[in-house]
């Protein structure tokens, strides 16, 4: 019975096209942001983000 279950470690067949489409949509949305917003989001997405106070002083 267990042999008939799908392998949970394998990606779905349509996972790559969906991920590529999602990445394209995110890139297009990113390009529509102002440079200031892009900078803010970039600073917020780092592994060790600055505090909001430090961000406000920096920006």
mmCIF file of the N, C-alpha and C atoms, coordinates in Angstrom:
data_MODEL
# 
_entry.id   MODEL 
# 
loop_
_atom_site.group_PDB 
_atom_site.id 
_atom_site.type_symbol 
_atom_site.label_atom_id 
_atom_site.label_alt_id 
_atom_site.label_comp_id 
_atom_site.label_asym_id 
_atom_site.label_entity_id 
_atom_site.label_seq_id 
_atom_site.pdbx_PDB_ins_code 
_atom_site.Cartn_x 
_atom_site.Cartn_y 
_atom_site.Cartn_z 
_atom_site.occupancy 
_atom_site.B_iso_or_equiv 
_atom_site.pdbx_formal_charge 
_atom_site.auth_seq_id 
_atom_site.auth_comp_id 
_atom_site.auth_asym_id 
_atom_site.auth_atom_id 
_atom_site.pdbx_PDB_model_num 
ATOM 1   N N  . UNK A 1 1  ? 0.820  -1.185 0.000   1.00 0.00 ? 1  UNK A N  1 
ATOM 2   C CA . UNK A 1 1  ? 0.000  0.000  0.000   1.00 0.00 ? 1  UNK A CA 1 
ATOM 3   C C  . UNK A 1 1  ? 0.877  1.268  0.000   1.00 0.00 ? 1  UNK A C  1 
ATOM 4   N N  . UNK A 1 2  ? 1.958  1.278  0.801   1.00 0.00 ? 2  UNK A N  1 
ATOM 5   C CA . UNK A 1 2  ? 2.842  2.437  0.840   1.00 0.00 ? 2  UNK A CA 1 
ATOM 6   C C  . UNK A 1 2  ? 3.575  2.641  -0.478  1.00 0.00 ? 2  UNK A C  1 
ATOM 7   N N  . UNK A 1 3  ? 3.817  1.576  -1.206  1.00 0.00 ? 3  UNK A N  1 
ATOM 8   C CA . UNK A 1 3  ? 4.530  1.688  -2.475  1.00 0.00 ? 3  UNK A CA 1 
ATOM 9   C C  . UNK A 1 3  ? 3.730  2.475  -3.505  1.00 0.00 ? 3  UNK A C  1 
ATOM 10  N N  . UNK A 1 4  ? 2.431  2.555  -3.348  1.00 0.00 ? 4  UNK A N  1 
ATOM 11  C CA . UNK A 1 4  ? 1.577  3.259  -4.305  1.00 0.00 ? 4  UNK A CA 1 
ATOM 12  C C  . UNK A 1 4  ? 1.444  4.758  -3.996  1.00 0.00 ? 4  UNK A C  1 
ATOM 13  N N  . UNK A 1 5  ? 1.941  5.211  -2.850  1.00 0.00 ? 5  UNK A N  1 
ATOM 14  C CA . UNK A 1 5  ? 1.858  6.622  -2.499  1.00 0.00 ? 5  UNK A CA 1 
ATOM 15  C C  . UNK A 1 5  ? 2.889  7.419  -3.297  1.00 0.00 ? 5  UNK A C  1 
ATOM 16  N N  . UNK A 1 6  ? 2.554  8.659  -3.666  1.00 0.00 ? 6  UNK A N  1 
ATOM 17  C CA . UNK A 1 6  ? 3.535  9.466  -4.403  1.00 0.00 ? 6  UNK A CA 1 
ATOM 18  C C  . UNK A 1 6  ? 4.711  9.839  -3.513  1.00 0.00 ? 6  UNK A C  1 
ATOM 19  N N  . UNK A 1 7  ? 5.864  9.989  -4.120  1.00 0.00 ? 7  UNK A N  1 
ATOM 20  C CA . UNK A 1 7  ? 7.071  10.381 -3.388  1.00 0.00 ? 7  UNK A CA 1 
ATOM 21  C C  . UNK A 1 7  ? 6.958  11.857 -3.026  1.00 0.00 ? 7  UNK A C  1 
ATOM 22  N N  . UNK A 1 8  ? 6.939  12.156 -1.737  1.00 0.00 ? 8  UNK A N  1 
ATOM 23  C CA . UNK A 1 8  ? 6.776  13.532 -1.269  1.00 0.00 ? 8  UNK A CA 1 
ATOM 24  C C  . UNK A 1 8  ? 8.023  14.382 -1.525  1.00 0.00 ? 8  UNK A C  1 
ATOM 25  N N  . UNK A 1 9  ? 9.132  13.765 -1.865  1.00 0.00 ? 9  UNK A N  1 
ATOM 26  C CA . UNK A 1 9  ? 10.378 14.495 -2.077  1.00 0.00 ? 9  UNK A CA 1 
ATOM 27  C C  . UNK A 1 9  ? 10.564 14.927 -3.529  1.00 0.00 ? 9  UNK A C  1 
ATOM 28  N N  . UNK A 1 10 ? 9.756  14.418 -4.412  1.00 0.00 ? 10 UNK A N  1 
ATOM 29  C CA . UNK A 1 10 ? 9.857  14.791 -5.815  1.00 0.00 ? 10 UNK A CA 1 
ATOM 30  C C  . UNK A 1 10 ? 8.970  16.002 -6.088  1.00 0.00 ? 10 UNK A C  1 
ATOM 31  N N  . UNK A 1 11 ? 9.460  16.956 -6.875  1.00 0.00 ? 11 UNK A N  1 
ATOM 32  C CA . UNK A 1 11 ? 8.613  18.107 -7.194  1.00 0.00 ? 11 UNK A CA 1 
ATOM 33  C C  . UNK A 1 11 ? 7.455  17.693 -8.101  1.00 0.00 ? 11 UNK A C  1 
ATOM 34  N N  . UNK A 1 12 ? 6.394  18.445 -8.029  1.00 0.00 ? 12 UNK A N  1 
ATOM 35  C CA . UNK A 1 12 ? 5.265  18.209 -8.920  1.00 0.00 ? 12 UNK A CA 1 
ATOM 36  C C  . UNK A 1 12 ? 5.727  18.457 -10.359 1.00 0.00 ? 12 UNK A C  1 
ATOM 37  N N  . UNK A 1 13 ? 5.130  17.791 -11.336 1.00 0.00 ? 13 UNK A N  1 
ATOM 38  C CA . UNK A 1 13 ? 5.561  17.974 -12.733 1.00 0.00 ? 13 UNK A CA 1 
ATOM 39  C C  . UNK A 1 13 ? 5.460  19.415 -13.219 1.00 0.00 ? 13 UNK A C  1 
ATOM 40  N N  . UNK A 1 14 ? 4.509  20.168 -12.697 1.00 0.00 ? 14 UNK A N  1 
ATOM 41  C CA . UNK A 1 14 ? 4.338  21.542 -13.153 1.00 0.00 ? 14 UNK A CA 1 
ATOM 42  C C  . UNK A 1 14 ? 4.992  22.563 -12.219 1.00 0.00 ? 14 UNK A C  1 
ATOM 43  N N  . UNK A 1 15 ? 5.805  22.116 -11.273 1.00 0.00 ? 15 UNK A N  1 
ATOM 44  C CA . UNK A 1 15 ? 6.408  23.027 -10.294 1.00 0.00 ? 15 UNK A CA 1 
ATOM 45  C C  . UNK A 1 15 ? 7.360  24.022 -10.954 1.00 0.00 ? 15 UNK A C  1 
ATOM 46  N N  . UNK A 1 16 ? 8.178  23.586 -11.896 1.00 0.00 ? 16 UNK A N  1 
ATOM 47  C CA . UNK A 1 16 ? 9.158  24.488 -12.515 1.00 0.00 ? 16 UNK A CA 1 
ATOM 48  C C  . UNK A 1 16 ? 8.482  25.592 -13.328 1.00 0.00 ? 16 UNK A C  1 
ATOM 49  N N  . UNK A 1 17 ? 7.515  25.274 -14.205 1.00 0.00 ? 17 UNK A N  1 
ATOM 50  C CA . UNK A 1 17 ? 6.862  26.360 -14.946 1.00 0.00 ? 17 UNK A CA 1 
ATOM 51  C C  . UNK A 1 17 ? 6.134  27.349 -14.024 1.00 0.00 ? 17 UNK A C  1 
ATOM 52  N N  . UNK A 1 18 ? 5.537  26.848 -12.968 1.00 0.00 ? 18 UNK A N  1 
ATOM 53  C CA . UNK A 1 18 ? 4.842  27.732 -12.029 1.00 0.00 ? 18 UNK A CA 1 
ATOM 54  C C  . UNK A 1 18 ? 5.850  28.631 -11.319 1.00 0.00 ? 18 UNK A C  1 
ATOM 55  N N  . UNK A 1 19 ? 6.978  28.072 -10.883 1.00 0.00 ? 19 UNK A N  1 
ATOM 56  C CA . UNK A 1 19 ? 8.015  28.870 -10.213 1.00 0.00 ? 19 UNK A CA 1 
ATOM 57  C C  . UNK A 1 19 ? 8.588  29.915 -11.162 1.00 0.00 ? 19 UNK A C  1 
ATOM 58  N N  . UNK A 1 20 ? 8.797  29.558 -12.429 1.00 0.00 ? 20 UNK A N  1 
ATOM 59  C CA . UNK A 1 20 ? 9.324  30.509 -13.406 1.00 0.00 ? 20 UNK A CA 1 
ATOM 60  C C  . UNK A 1 20 ? 8.330  31.639 -13.665 1.00 0.00 ? 20 UNK A C  1 
ATOM 61  N N  . UNK A 1 21 ? 7.046  31.304 -13.740 1.00 0.00 ? 21 UNK A N  1 
ATOM 62  C CA . UNK A 1 21 ? 6.020  32.332 -13.943 1.00 0.00 ? 21 UNK A CA 1 
ATOM 63  C C  . UNK A 1 21 ? 5.950  33.261 -12.736 1.00 0.00 ? 21 UNK A C  1 
ATOM 64  N N  . UNK A 1 22 ? 6.012  32.688 -11.541 1.00 0.00 ? 22 UNK A N  1 
ATOM 65  C CA . UNK A 1 22 ? 5.978  33.495 -10.321 1.00 0.00 ? 22 UNK A CA 1 
ATOM 66  C C  . UNK A 1 22 ? 7.182  34.440 -10.280 1.00 0.00 ? 22 UNK A C  1 
ATOM 67  N N  . UNK A 1 23 ? 8.356  33.936 -10.626 1.00 0.00 ? 23 UNK A N  1 
ATOM 68  C CA . UNK A 1 23 ? 9.562  34.759 -10.624 1.00 0.00 ? 23 UNK A CA 1 
ATOM 69  C C  . UNK A 1 23 ? 9.437  35.904 -11.634 1.00 0.00 ? 23 UNK A C  1 
ATOM 70  N N  . UNK A 1 24 ? 8.859  35.636 -12.791 1.00 0.00 ? 24 UNK A N  1 
ATOM 71  C CA . UNK A 1 24 ? 8.678  36.679 -13.806 1.00 0.00 ? 24 UNK A CA 1 
ATOM 72  C C  . UNK A 1 24 ? 7.716  37.760 -13.307 1.00 0.00 ? 24 UNK A C  1 
ATOM 73  N N  . UNK A 1 25 ? 6.658  37.351 -12.628 1.00 0.00 ? 25 UNK A N  1 
ATOM 74  C CA . UNK A 1 25 ? 5.691  38.317 -12.094 1.00 0.00 ? 25 UNK A CA 1 
ATOM 75  C C  . UNK A 1 25 ? 6.349  39.170 -11.010 1.00 0.00 ? 25 UNK A C  1 
ATOM 76  N N  . UNK A 1 26 ? 7.151  38.541 -10.149 1.00 0.00 ? 26 UNK A N  1 
ATOM 77  C CA . UNK A 1 26 ? 7.833  39.288 -9.089  1.00 0.00 ? 26 UNK A CA 1 
ATOM 78  C C  . UNK A 1 26 ? 8.832  40.273 -9.691  1.00 0.00 ? 26 UNK A C  1 
ATOM 79  N N  . UNK A 1 27 ? 9.591  39.839 -10.701 1.00 0.00 ? 27 UNK A N  1 
ATOM 80  C CA . UNK A 1 27 ? 10.545 40.749 -11.356 1.00 0.00 ? 27 UNK A CA 1 
ATOM 81  C C  . UNK A 1 27 ? 9.828  41.941 -11.987 1.00 0.00 ? 27 UNK A C  1 
ATOM 82  N N  . UNK A 1 28 ? 8.701  41.700 -12.636 1.00 0.00 ? 28 UNK A N  1 
ATOM 83  C CA . UNK A 1 28 ? 7.945  42.787 -13.267 1.00 0.00 ? 28 UNK A CA 1 
ATOM 84  C C  . UNK A 1 28 ? 7.419  43.758 -12.213 1.00 0.00 ? 28 UNK A C  1 
ATOM 85  N N  . UNK A 1 29 ? 6.919  43.226 -11.104 1.00 0.00 ? 29 UNK A N  1 
ATOM 86  C CA . UNK A 1 29 ? 6.425  44.088 -10.028 1.00 0.00 ? 29 UNK A CA 1 
ATOM 87  C C  . UNK A 1 29 ? 7.564  44.886 -9.414  1.00 0.00 ? 29 UNK A C  1 
ATOM 88  N N  . UNK A 1 30 ? 8.712  44.240 -9.247  1.00 0.00 ? 30 UNK A N  1 
ATOM 89  C CA . UNK A 1 30 ? 9.892  44.912 -8.676  1.00 0.00 ? 30 UNK A CA 1 
ATOM 90  C C  . UNK A 1 30 ? 10.295 46.108 -9.542  1.00 0.00 ? 30 UNK A C  1 
ATOM 91  N N  . UNK A 1 31 ? 10.261 45.929 -10.857 1.00 0.00 ? 31 UNK A N  1 
ATOM 92  C CA . UNK A 1 31 ? 10.654 46.997 -11.776 1.00 0.00 ? 31 UNK A CA 1 
ATOM 93  C C  . UNK A 1 31 ? 9.708  48.194 -11.711 1.00 0.00 ? 31 UNK A C  1 
ATOM 94  N N  . UNK A 1 32 ? 8.462  47.957 -11.310 1.00 0.00 ? 32 UNK A N  1 
ATOM 95  C CA . UNK A 1 32 ? 7.498  49.061 -11.208 1.00 0.00 ? 32 UNK A CA 1 
ATOM 96  C C  . UNK A 1 32 ? 7.668  49.864 -9.920  1.00 0.00 ? 32 UNK A C  1 
ATOM 97  N N  . UNK A 1 33 ? 8.417  49.324 -8.952  1.00 0.00 ? 33 UNK A N  1 
ATOM 98  C CA . UNK A 1 33 ? 8.650  50.050 -7.704  1.00 0.00 ? 33 UNK A CA 1 
ATOM 99  C C  . UNK A 1 33 ? 9.653  51.181 -7.922  1.00 0.00 ? 33 UNK A C  1 
ATOM 100 N N  . UNK A 1 34 ? 9.510  52.202 -7.118  1.00 0.00 ? 34 UNK A N  1 
ATOM 101 C CA . UNK A 1 34 ? 10.490 53.287 -7.179  1.00 0.00 ? 34 UNK A CA 1 
ATOM 102 C C  . UNK A 1 34 ? 11.827 52.778 -6.641  1.00 0.00 ? 34 UNK A C  1 
ATOM 103 N N  . UNK A 1 35 ? 12.929 53.409 -7.024  1.00 0.00 ? 35 UNK A N  1 
ATOM 104 C CA . UNK A 1 35 ? 14.235 52.990 -6.497  1.00 0.00 ? 35 UNK A CA 1 
ATOM 105 C C  . UNK A 1 35 ? 14.281 53.017 -4.960  1.00 0.00 ? 35 UNK A C  1 
ATOM 106 N N  . UNK A 1 36 ? 13.610 53.978 -4.371  1.00 0.00 ? 36 UNK A N  1 
ATOM 107 C CA . UNK A 1 36 ? 13.581 54.082 -2.901  1.00 0.00 ? 36 UNK A CA 1 
ATOM 108 C C  . UNK A 1 36 ? 12.893 52.861 -2.272  1.00 0.00 ? 36 UNK A C  1 
ATOM 109 N N  . UNK A 1 37 ? 11.771 52.444 -2.861  1.00 0.00 ? 37 UNK A N  1 
ATOM 110 C CA . UNK A 1 37 ? 11.075 51.256 -2.355  1.00 0.00 ? 37 UNK A CA 1 
ATOM 111 C C  . UNK A 1 37 ? 11.904 49.994 -2.576  1.00 0.00 ? 37 UNK A C  1 
ATOM 112 N N  . UNK A 1 38 ? 12.577 49.911 -3.722  1.00 0.00 ? 38 UNK A N  1 
ATOM 113 C CA . UNK A 1 38 ? 13.445 48.761 -3.982  1.00 0.00 ? 38 UNK A CA 1 
ATOM 114 C C  . UNK A 1 38 ? 14.552 48.691 -2.937  1.00 0.00 ? 38 UNK A C  1 
ATOM 115 N N  . UNK A 1 39 ? 15.124 49.841 -2.606  1.00 0.00 ? 39 UNK A N  1 
ATOM 116 C CA . UNK A 1 39 ? 16.193 49.862 -1.611  1.00 0.00 ? 39 UNK A CA 1 
ATOM 117 C C  . UNK A 1 39 ? 15.676 49.419 -0.246  1.00 0.00 ? 39 UNK A C  1 
ATOM 118 N N  . UNK A 1 40 ? 14.512 49.939 0.149   1.00 0.00 ? 40 UNK A N  1 
ATOM 119 C CA . UNK A 1 40 ? 13.932 49.566 1.433   1.00 0.00 ? 40 UNK A CA 1 
ATOM 120 C C  . UNK A 1 40 ? 13.668 48.066 1.503   1.00 0.00 ? 40 UNK A C  1 
ATOM 121 N N  . UNK A 1 41 ? 13.038 47.521 0.481   1.00 0.00 ? 41 UNK A N  1 
ATOM 122 C CA . UNK A 1 41 ? 12.746 46.088 0.483   1.00 0.00 ? 41 UNK A CA 1 
ATOM 123 C C  . UNK A 1 41 ? 14.031 45.256 0.473   1.00 0.00 ? 41 UNK A C  1 
ATOM 124 N N  . UNK A 1 42 ? 15.026 45.705 -0.257  1.00 0.00 ? 42 UNK A N  1 
ATOM 125 C CA . UNK A 1 42 ? 16.304 44.993 -0.271  1.00 0.00 ? 42 UNK A CA 1 
ATOM 126 C C  . UNK A 1 42 ? 16.927 44.962 1.117   1.00 0.00 ? 42 UNK A C  1 
ATOM 127 N N  . UNK A 1 43 ? 16.852 46.087 1.818   1.00 0.00 ? 43 UNK A N  1 
ATOM 128 C CA . UNK A 1 43 ? 17.409 46.147 3.172   1.00 0.00 ? 43 UNK A CA 1 
ATOM 129 C C  . UNK A 1 43 ? 16.613 45.287 4.152   1.00 0.00 ? 43 UNK A C  1 
ATOM 130 N N  . UNK A 1 44 ? 15.317 45.162 3.926   1.00 0.00 ? 44 UNK A N  1 
ATOM 131 C CA . UNK A 1 44 ? 14.481 44.349 4.816   1.00 0.00 ? 44 UNK A CA 1 
ATOM 132 C C  . UNK A 1 44 ? 14.638 42.850 4.568   1.00 0.00 ? 44 UNK A C  1 
ATOM 133 N N  . UNK A 1 45 ? 15.126 42.475 3.380   1.00 0.00 ? 45 UNK A N  1 
ATOM 134 C CA . UNK A 1 45 ? 15.204 41.061 3.024   1.00 0.00 ? 45 UNK A CA 1 
ATOM 135 C C  . UNK A 1 45 ? 16.544 40.413 3.342   1.00 0.00 ? 45 UNK A C  1 
ATOM 136 N N  . UNK A 1 46 ? 17.487 41.155 3.892   1.00 0.00 ? 46 UNK A N  1 
ATOM 137 C CA . UNK A 1 46 ? 18.778 40.558 4.233   1.00 0.00 ? 46 UNK A CA 1 
ATOM 138 C C  . UNK A 1 46 ? 18.616 39.639 5.443   1.00 0.00 ? 46 UNK A C  1 
ATOM 139 N N  . UNK A 1 47 ? 19.587 38.765 5.658   1.00 0.00 ? 47 UNK A N  1 
ATOM 140 C CA . UNK A 1 47 ? 19.508 37.798 6.749   1.00 0.00 ? 47 UNK A CA 1 
ATOM 141 C C  . UNK A 1 47 ? 19.436 38.454 8.127   1.00 0.00 ? 47 UNK A C  1 
ATOM 142 N N  . UNK A 1 48 ? 20.137 39.554 8.294   1.00 0.00 ? 48 UNK A N  1 
ATOM 143 C CA . UNK A 1 48 ? 20.138 40.253 9.582   1.00 0.00 ? 48 UNK A CA 1 
ATOM 144 C C  . UNK A 1 48 ? 19.694 41.698 9.340   1.00 0.00 ? 48 UNK A C  1 
ATOM 145 N N  . UNK A 1 49 ? 18.374 41.917 9.169   1.00 0.00 ? 49 UNK A N  1 
ATOM 146 C CA . UNK A 1 49 ? 17.913 43.253 8.805   1.00 0.00 ? 49 UNK A CA 1 
ATOM 147 C C  . UNK A 1 49 ? 18.155 44.277 9.916   1.00 0.00 ? 49 UNK A C  1 
ATOM 148 N N  . UNK A 1 50 ? 18.283 45.515 9.497   1.00 0.00 ? 50 UNK A N  1 
ATOM 149 C CA . UNK A 1 50 ? 18.436 46.614 10.441  1.00 0.00 ? 50 UNK A CA 1 
ATOM 150 C C  . UNK A 1 50 ? 17.122 46.841 11.180  1.00 0.00 ? 50 UNK A C  1 
ATOM 151 N N  . UNK A 1 51 ? 17.205 47.511 12.305  1.00 0.00 ? 51 UNK A N  1 
ATOM 152 C CA . UNK A 1 51 ? 15.989 47.884 13.023  1.00 0.00 ? 51 UNK A CA 1 
ATOM 153 C C  . UNK A 1 51 ? 15.278 48.969 12.221  1.00 0.00 ? 51 UNK A C  1 
ATOM 154 N N  . UNK A 1 52 ? 13.997 49.164 12.495  1.00 0.00 ? 52 UNK A N  1 
ATOM 155 C CA . UNK A 1 52 ? 13.258 50.211 11.796  1.00 0.00 ? 52 UNK A CA 1 
ATOM 156 C C  . UNK A 1 52 ? 13.870 51.581 12.080  1.00 0.00 ? 52 UNK A C  1 
ATOM 157 N N  . UNK A 1 53 ? 14.354 51.770 13.282  1.00 0.00 ? 53 UNK A N  1 
ATOM 158 C CA . UNK A 1 53 ? 14.998 53.039 13.633  1.00 0.00 ? 53 UNK A CA 1 
ATOM 159 C C  . UNK A 1 53 ? 16.236 53.250 12.765  1.00 0.00 ? 53 UNK A C  1 
ATOM 160 N N  . UNK A 1 54 ? 17.082 52.221 12.662  1.00 0.00 ? 54 UNK A N  1 
ATOM 161 C CA . UNK A 1 54 ? 18.294 52.332 11.846  1.00 0.00 ? 54 UNK A CA 1 
ATOM 162 C C  . UNK A 1 54 ? 17.947 52.522 10.366  1.00 0.00 ? 54 UNK A C  1 
ATOM 163 N N  . UNK A 1 55 ? 16.918 51.829 9.908   1.00 0.00 ? 55 UNK A N  1 
ATOM 164 C CA . UNK A 1 55 ? 16.483 51.995 8.512   1.00 0.00 ? 55 UNK A CA 1 
ATOM 165 C C  . UNK A 1 55 ? 16.022 53.423 8.251   1.00 0.00 ? 55 UNK A C  1 
ATOM 166 N N  . UNK A 1 56 ? 15.256 53.963 9.168   1.00 0.00 ? 56 UNK A N  1 
ATOM 167 C CA . UNK A 1 56 ? 14.743 55.328 8.960   1.00 0.00 ? 56 UNK A CA 1 
ATOM 168 C C  . UNK A 1 56 ? 15.889 56.333 8.932   1.00 0.00 ? 56 UNK A C  1 
ATOM 169 N N  . UNK A 1 57 ? 16.910 56.120 9.739   1.00 0.00 ? 57 UNK A N  1 
ATOM 170 C CA . UNK A 1 57 ? 18.064 57.016 9.722   1.00 0.00 ? 57 UNK A CA 1 
ATOM 171 C C  . UNK A 1 57 ? 18.867 56.852 8.430   1.00 0.00 ? 57 UNK A C  1 
ATOM 172 N N  . UNK A 1 58 ? 18.988 55.629 7.975   1.00 0.00 ? 58 UNK A N  1 
ATOM 173 C CA . UNK A 1 58 ? 19.743 55.350 6.760   1.00 0.00 ? 58 UNK A CA 1 
ATOM 174 C C  . UNK A 1 58 ? 19.053 55.909 5.518   1.00 0.00 ? 58 UNK A C  1 
ATOM 175 N N  . UNK A 1 59 ? 17.756 55.755 5.468   1.00 0.00 ? 59 UNK A N  1 
ATOM 176 C CA . UNK A 1 59 ? 17.009 56.192 4.289   1.00 0.00 ? 59 UNK A CA 1 
ATOM 177 C C  . UNK A 1 59 ? 16.558 57.625 4.411   1.00 0.00 ? 59 UNK A C  1 
# 
